[in-house]
Amino acid sequence: MSSSLFQLGRKKFLRAPQLEAKFTIKILMGLVILYFAGSFLFAGVVIYPALSKKFIEQDAISIINSFLVLIFTFELIIRYFLQQLPVTEIKSFLLLSIPKKRIIRNVLFRSLITIYNVIPFLLYLPISIAMFNDDYLLSQVFTWWVSLTLLSLSINFITILVNKNNKILASFVLVFIFVYVVEFYFETEILRSTGRFFDSLLAHPILVLLPLSIFLGLYFITFKFLKKNINLEGSLIAKTGVANAERYNFLNVFGPHALFLKNDLRLIVRNIRPRNIVLASFLFLFYGLAFFPSIEYQPEFFIPFASIFITGGFLLTFGNYVPAWDCEYYPFLMCQNLSYKQYLDSKWRLMTFAVLVSTVLSIPYIYFGVDIYLMILSGAFFNIGLGTWITLYGGLLNKQPLKLNVKAKAFENTQAFSGKQLLMILPKMILPVLLYLIPAQVFNSTLGLITLASSGILGIIFKNQILNQMIKLFVKEKHQTLHAFTQK
């Protein structure tokens, strides 16, 4: 049975449209996977000896144990946004005389066969080998590695559950971000206390039964959840509910742009995919935490790179799909007495508002120094003045309609992939780095900040001229866009 389902999945891939694009995506994914696999393996090999040398008076494994909660949290977030779940592929089998239990077991088994589940072998196994070479008993090392492997695999089932409830994921993220901030900036020991459990695994191997119980418990919870919710009626009939008829009259202050802004707000509130995108853009605010705490060890170009991400998360996620977000009613919009100027200007205002909100929320980065926040401000000016227009032009190249009530996963929209759209990523990433780095290297960092901010200010000053050129491009592509959005 399982082999038959695997064969059907393989045939589905080979017979799918846009097969060449899918193969291209698979190759790109393979390169990305190799890079991250190498990074995890390198970290697993290096981290234990490095900690042993730097913290001679402390046990290296105790330090690692204190950070395991953060590693598991990061893994959960990455899985939520990137991991493709095979759950949606079972609908066609519900019409056949195949026991539902067998289908669900196959789905759960397939969900375990994913690249994300090799983390215990790439990261934790090298650490375990280093522990064994450091005179730990084989039973201690094996218990520690098996426990972490079971917890990592348990996150696979948590991912399936939180995909059905965004509030659960948001609660996880907010709680652990709060714990992280309190732990490292208020000198408390919340995370270190959770690491004591992993320390106790070395002293009491019998405690491996707890991670095993968590793994088995989550397996049966997920099994029952799928069995309860996956059926012919629940899977194929659209969910019904009370429509949100909110008028959002407070947006009327924007005059003729209010109509488009209200549509965008309703789009985000009512549909799963844009809501997830907004959540993902919020997580970009914490991107700087990967660079700023150890800024003295980071290459100089990483700083403007990080500042662009902190305030430009909404641009990079939501803005890249304008006008594809409006694909379901785009022909209707084009039949109305509405101008492209109002349409594009409203999108610019929406993205500008998101950048301003991100800039305000990033004020805590002043903790790392005023220079860091000045860099974030300069990046915000760039995102408003130039980043918004680059994003709008990149969105014009994406003429693939979006499924608004389907969660976006990594490399899901293969038909939207094109060389032109890939090239549009480069100006967003490289241009701000060059605008800062060249003056900073030739003169000083202050001139680099001024140059980066000035580029955005010039974009704001010449907004109308850039908008008029953008209108011409959208009008030129109007009929091709309409044709693409009507294809199913």
N, C-alpha and C positions, 0 to 999 in steps of 0.2 A: 504493500500500500504506500509506504513512504517513498520507495523508489519510483513508483508511478507518479506521485505528486511532484517529485523532483524533475522527472522527465517532462511533465507538462509545463512546469515553470521554465525549463530550458527552451522548449518549443515556443512558449509565449514570447520570450525575449528575442529569439531568432526570427520570428514572424512579425514582430512589431514594426510599425512604421518608423521612419527616421532611424533605421538600424545603424547607418554610418555614424550619425551623431551620437547614438548611444555607445557605440564602440569607442568613439573619441572620448566621451565622458569617462568610460571605464578605464581608458589608458591614463587620463589625467588623474582619476581617483587612485589608480595604482601607484602613480608617482608620488602623490600626496601621502598615501598610506606608507610607502617605503620611507619617506622622509620622517614621518612621525614615529614609525616603528623603530627606525634608527635612533631617533631622539630619546625614546623611552628606554631602549636598550642601553644607550650610552649613559643615561641618568641612572639606570639600575646598576651598572658596573661601577660608576664613579662615586655615587653618593655616599655609600658606606665607608670606603677608605678615606674620602675627603672629610667627612664628619669626624672620623676617628682621629685624624691628624689635627683638625682645628680645635676640637673640644676633647682634649686629652683626659680631663677629669670627669667627663660625662660618658655614659654609655651611648654609642652612636645609634643603636636600635631604639633606645628610649626616645631620642630626638625624632627619629623617623616616625615612631608610633604616635607622637603628639600631633603630627601633621596628617595622619591618615584620614581623619574626618574631612579635612579640606580637599584631599585628593578624591575621596569618594563623592563629595559634593560637586566638584568640578567634573567628574566623570558623568554624574547624573545630568548635569546641564548640557554637556556635549552630546550625550546620547539622545536627550530630548529633542534637540534641534537638528541633529545630523543622522541619527540611526533610522534606517528604513525598516519598518516592521512588516512582516508578511501577512498580517491579519487581514488586510483588505483583499487578499487573493482567494479567499475561501468562498466567496459568495456564489460562484458558479457551481460549486459542489453541493450546495444546500438543496438543489433540485434533484440530486441523485440519491440512490439508496445506499448512502455511506453513513455509518454511525457518526453522530456529531462528536462524540468523545474522541474518535480516532482522528478526525480532522483537526480538532483543537490540540491534541497531543503533537501532531505533526507540525502545527503552527508554532507551538512553544519550543519544540526541538529545533526547528529552523531558526527561531529567534536567537537560540544559543550559538548557532554556527554563524558568527559575525566577527569581523575584524576587531571590534571593540572588546571582545572577550579574550583576546590574546594579551591584554595588559598584564594579567598575573604572571605570564610567562616571560614577558619582555622586561617588566619593571621589578616585580617582587621576587622572581626566581633568582636573578643575579645577586640580589641582596641576601637571599637565603644562602646561596653558595658562599658569599663573603662571610656570613655569620658562622657557617660550618667551619670555614678555614680559620675563624677567630675563636676556636675552641668551644663553640656551642655544641650541645649534643644533637645528634641526628633527630631524635624524637622532638626536641624543642623546635628545631628548624622546620621540620615537616609540619608540625602542628601550626606554627605561625603562618607558613605559606598556604596551607590548605584553608585556614580560617579566612585569610585575605582573599583567596580565590573564590570561596563560597560567597563572601560579602560582595565581591565584584560581580559575580554572576547574579546575585540577588537584585542588583541595580537594573539588570536587564528586565526583570519582571516589574520593578517599580516604574520603569520607563513606559511599559505598556499601560499601567494603571494611570499614571499622571497624564498620559496623552489624552485621556478621556476627561480630565479635570484640571484646568489651568490653575485653579486656586491652590491645589495641593503643591504644584511646582513653585508657584509664587511664594507660598508659605515657607517651603524648604529654603529657597534662595534668600529671602529676607532674614530668616532666623540665622542662617550661617554667615551672612554678611555682617549682621549685628555682632555675632559671636567673634568673628574675625577682628572687627574693629575694637571691640572691648578687650580682646586678648592681647593685641599687639600695641595698642596705644593708651591703654589704661592699666597695664601691668597686672592683669588678673590671670587666672590659670584655668579657664574653662576648658579649652582644648587640651591642655596638658593633663587635666583630670580624666578626659575620655581616653587619652593615650595609655592610662594606667591599666585599662582592661586588656589592651594588647600586650602590655608588659606582663600581666598576670598569665597570659597564655604560655609564656616561656616557663613559668614556675609551676603551672597547673595545666598540663596538656588536656585534661578531661574537659576543660572549658571549650574545646573545639565543638562540643555538642551544641553550644549556643548559636554560633554561625550556621551550623548544619540545620538547626531548627528554624532559623530565620529563612534560609534558602528553601527548605521544604514547605514552610508555612506560606511564603510568598508564591511558590509554585501552585499550591492548591487554591490560594485566594484568587490568583490570576485565572486558573483553570475554571473555577466556579463563576468568576466574573464573565469570561468569554462564553461559557455555556449558557448563562442567563441572558446575555445581551445579543449574542450572535444567533439570529434565526432569520427565516425568510422575511417575516414581517418587519422585524426591527432593523434588518440590514438594508432592505431595498426601498422601503417607504420613507419618504422624507419626513423629518420630524416636524410637528406642528406646534405652534405656540402663539402667544399674544404678540403681535407686531409692536415694535417700539415706534410710537407715533410722536415722539418728542420733536418739537418744532425748532428748538434751539434759536429762539428769537434774539438772544443776546448777541448773536453774530450779525444782526442787521446793521450794526454800526459800521460794518465794512462795505455797505452800499451794494453795488452791483456784483461784488465778489462773494456776497453772503450766500447766494444760491449754491455755488460750487463748494464753499467751505462747509455748508450744512450737509451736502451730499457726501463729502469726504468723512465728516464726523459720523454720520449714520453708517457709512461703509465700515468704519473701524469698529463701531459699537456692535453692529449686527452680525458680523461675519467672523469666522474662526481664523482664517489665514491672516487678514490684516491685524487682528488682535494679537496674534503670535508675533507678528513683525514688530508691533509697537513694544511688546515685552522684550524682544531681542534687542531693539535699539536702546532700551533702558539699560540693559546689561553692558552696553558699550561704555557707559559711564565709569565702569570699574576696570577698564582696560589699562589705565595708567598704573594701577597697583602692581602690574607685572613688570614695570620699568622703573618707576620713580623711587621706590624704596632702596634700590641699588643703582641709582643714577650715575654714581662715580665709576661704575664698571661697564656702563652701557656706551656703545658708539654714539657719537653726537647726532647722527641722522635719525636715531630712534626717538628722540625727544619730539621733534615736529611731527613725526609719523604717528606717535601715540596721541598727540594733542588733536590731530585731525580726527582720529577715531573717537575720542572722548565726546566731542561736540557734534560729530557727523554721523552718529549711528543711524538716525532716522533717514538721512540722505542715502546712506549706503544700503539700507534695507527697503524702506517704503518708496523713496524717490526713484530707485532704479526701475520701478514698474509703473511709471506714469507714461502713457495713459492706459496701460493694460488693466489697472484697477477698475476702470470704467468700461471694460469691454462689454459687459452685459447690457448696458444701455447707451453705449457710445453712438450707435447709429441714430438713436432717438435724440441725443444731444446735438448731433450734426444737422438734424432736421429742424431744429429750433432757431429762433432769431437770437442766437448767442454768438458772441465774438470769441475768436481764439485768444484775443488779448486778455479778456476777462478770465478765460479758462486757465491760461498759462500763468497769469499774474496771481491768481488764487492759489495755484500749486506752489509758486514761489513764496507767497506769504505763509502758507502752511509749513513749508520746510524751514523758512526763516524763524518762525515761531518755535519750532522744535529745537533749532540750534540755540536760540536764546534761552529756552528752558534748560537745556543741557548745560549751557554756560553757567547759569545760576546754580544748578545742582552740583556743579563741579567745584564750587567755592571751597569745600573742605581740602582740596589739593593744595591750598595755601600752606597747609601743615608741612609740606615738603619744600616750601620756599616760595617767595614772591616771584622769582624768576620762572618757576614752573607754571604758576598761574598766568603770568604774562604770556608765556608760550601758548597756553590753552586759549587765552583771549585772542591772540594773533591767529591761531587756527580757526577760531570761531568767525573772525572777520573774513578769512579766506573762504570758509564754507558758505557764508552768506553771499559774498560778492561774486565768487567764481564757482565754488563747488556746486551750488544749486543749478547753475546753467549747464555745467558739464553733466550733472546727473540727469537733467531733463533731456539733453540731447542723447545720452546713453539710453534713456527710457524709450525714446522715439525709435531706436533701432530694435527694440524688443516688441514684436508684433504678435506674440503668442498670447491668446486669451488665457486668463487665470481662472481657476476654480476657487471661488471665494470661500466656500465652506468646506474646503479640504486643507488639512494642515500641510504647510510647506516643509519639505524635507530637503536634505542636501542633494543637489544634482537631480531634482525631481523633474524639472521642466526642461527636458533635453531639447525640445523643438525650439526653445528660445535661445539656444546656444548658437553663437556666431562669432566669427573672427573679429568683426567690427565691434561687437559689444565687449569682447574680451579686451580689445585695444583701448576702449573707453575707460577701463579700470586704471590704466597707467597714469593719465593726467591727474586723477584724484589722489593717487598715492605718491607719485614721483614729483609732480610739479611743486607742491608745497615744501617738500624736502629740499629741492633745488633752490627755491626762492629764499629759504632760510640759510642753507648750508653754504652757498657761494659767498654771500656777503659776510657771513660769520667767519669763514676761513680766510678771506682776503682782508677783512677789517676786524670786526668784533661781533660778539653775539647780539649786542644791542641793535646794530644795523641790520642783522638778520631778522630780528623780531619786527623791526620797522618795515622792512621790505615785504615780509609775509603779510603783515596787517595792511600795508598800503595797497597790495594787489587786490585784497578784498574790498577796501574802501573805493578803489577805482571802479571795481565792478558794480558797487552800489551807486556811484555817481553816474555811470553810464548805463544804468539799468534799462532805461527806455530804449536806447539804441540796441542793446543786446536782445531785449524782448522783441523788438521789431524783426531782427534777424531770425530769432527762434520761431516767430509766427510764420515767416516765409518757409522755413523748413517743414513745419507741421502742415501747412497748407499744401506744400509740394507732395508730402507723403500721405495726405488725407485719404485718398481713394484706396491706396494699398493697405492702409491701416484698417479702413472699414471692411475691406474684403477679408483681411486676415481675421478680424474679430468675429466675422459671421461664419467662419469655418468651424465645424464641430469634429 
